[in-house]
Amino acid sequence: MKVARAGALGFLALICLSSLAAGWIAPTHFETQNRNAILVAPCRTYPLGTDDLGRDLLSRLLYGSRVTLLLAPASALVATGIALLVGSLAGVFGGMVRVGLHRIIDLFLSIPWLFLLLIVRAMLPLNLSPAYSVLTTFLVLGTLGWASSARVLSESVTSICATEYIMLSRLQGVTAVRRLTRHIFPNFWHLIVAQFWICVPVFIVSEANLGLLGLGIGEPLPSWGNLLHQLENYDRVVSHPWLLTPLFVVVLFLVSIQVSFTSFSKRLTS
């Protein structure tokens, strides 16, 4: 298990560092096209081959990793923040506040996540510039993906509020904000961190699904999602298998997160 964890952490570090250094190590810029090198197989000039527009796949993968690996944690941070706010209010105030917020959570959870994501994204303009498409995808993921985490945090806060020392603090006139910041947060901060790391791979997969359907980051800016969009042509993928490289990177990255997170969650709960 230690070997697998070390390998997973090493792969995560490799992807993160290489994406940050994309401007130095990428052979070309992600927009550069070579009309004489359409769908070229991996070679010395193009280590991972080229796509159907003659763009270097390695360069696009490096720059695309940077976009996705910044987008997913940012969206997870927004979603976790909303979940923390809703869960805290529901747990601390209880009563009708808790009932009302839980009804909103149930409404979000009753609709399949991917279906809700596609509906909201399809309602927004599709002809956005790359910068605005990044912002739109970031906000859609962050503002729609909080419900599951809010349910977990709400139940945790509710159970903590039922303890004797919290009830005693209420009897002594301690305000709700002070109870939350001084007595409740220190007892469930590990759940907040865990929910954040749970959201990150979920949002990576969600961005990949949006990109696969052409609803994610706009071209020519690469991301893991729109790099997977080229896989919709089955015949082209079969005849040019190097186009599957982004898929392998995404799968290995998600597996590495899972292996690393399992170890990290054990340490948090120990």
Secondary structure as UniProt FT lines:
FT   HELIX           2..20
FT   HELIX           22..25
FT   TURN            30..31
FT   TURN            35..36
FT   TURN            38..39
FT   TURN            47..48
FT   TURN            52..53
FT   HELIX           57..93
FT   HELIX           95..110
FT   HELIX           113..123
FT   HELIX           130..144
FT   HELIX           147..161
FT   HELIX           164..171
FT   TURN            172..173
FT   HELIX           176..178
FT   HELIX           179..184
FT   HELIX           185..212
FT   TURN            213..214
FT   TURN            219..220
FT   HELIX           224..228
FT   HELIX           229..232
FT   HELIX           234..239
FT   HELIX           241..244
FT   HELIX           245..269
//
